[in-house]
Amino acid sequence: MVTTHSFIQDGIESLGDADSPIHLVPGSHKFGATVFPHDFTVLDGGSQLRYRADEEHVQDFPVHRVIGKAGDGCFCHSCVLHGTQLRTGNVPRISIRYIIQKDSADSDTSES
């Protein structure tokens, strides 16, 4: 499954924390799908987090802010932790999110 965020407005490249850009946690997908709410602790002022998938899977990961201009996009595995915070700024956050996955009813066979 793939998640993509598409930016549809100009000016988003100058977003600050008050405008709540998307945050991604690269590498967090290796623990597989987990149930929301996720168990994590923010470290180093938000540049890292300690993610606990379960008792055996605990690791520190970097956090990346995703910003872009109108027409830009970001693709990531759907199991990568991602999200936003409460927007307290004046710039509206407008994006389109697509989730792409194979239908489990589809077969891998092709017709001749």
N, C-alpha and C positions, 0 to 999 in steps of 0.2 A: 504494500500500500504506500502511496506517495501523497504528501501534502504539499500544496503550493500556495504561496501568498502572492497576489499580484497587486502592486500599488497603482492606484487609479487617479492620483492627484499630484500636482506639482507642489514643491516646497517641503516634501516629507524628508528630503535629505538633510534638513537642518533640525530635525526633531531632537528635542531634549528629553530628559527623563520625565518631565511634566506631561509630555505628549504621548507617553507610553508606547515606545516602539516594541516590535516583536522581539522576544528574547529566545534564543535557541541554546540548547545544551548539547554540543557535539559529543558523540560517544555514548550518550545515555541510552541509545537504542540497543546496545549490546545486552542489556538486562531484559529485553523483550517487552511485551505489552504489560503495563501495570495499571492498577485501578486508581482513578481519581478519588479523593485528593492524594497527591503524591507525597511521599515522606522525604523531605529535604530540609537542609539548613543552609541559609545564605552565609557565605564566607567572604572575607576581604572586601567588604563594602559592596558586594554584589557581583564582583568579577569572577567568583567561583561559587559552587555549591556542593555540599555533601549529600549525595543521593543514596537512599536506602530502598532498594527494591524488595529486600527481605533481610533476614538476619545474616545470611551468607554473602549477600551482594551489597556492599557499601563501598562507595568510591567518590573521590573529589573530582569534579569536572569544571572546565572553564565555561563561562557564560558569554555569549556573543549577542550584541544588539544588532538587529537587522533593520537597516534603513535603506531607502532608495527613492528614485524619482518616478514620476508617472511612467508606466510602461515596464518598469523593472519587475522582476519576480524572484522568488526564492523557492527552491524545491528541497524537500527533506523527507526522510523516512518518517512515516507517521508515528513510530515509536520513539522518535527523538523528543525529549521533553521540550515543550515550547509554550509560550503564552505571553500575556501582557499584564501590566499592572493597571490600577485605576488611573484614568487620564485626568490630570488636574490643570492642564494647559488650555490655551485658546485655539490651537490648531486641531481641526477635526481629524480623526484617524479613520480613513476610508480605505478598505482593501477588500479584495475578493479572495475567498479561500475555496479551493477545489480539493476534493479527496478522490484519488484515482485508485481503484482496486479491481482485481479480476473477480468476476462473478463466479462463485463456487459451483454454479450449475453449468458453466462453460466447460467444454471438453477440449483437450489439447490436440484432438485429431482433426485433420483437414479433409474436406470433401475432394474427391478426384474429379 
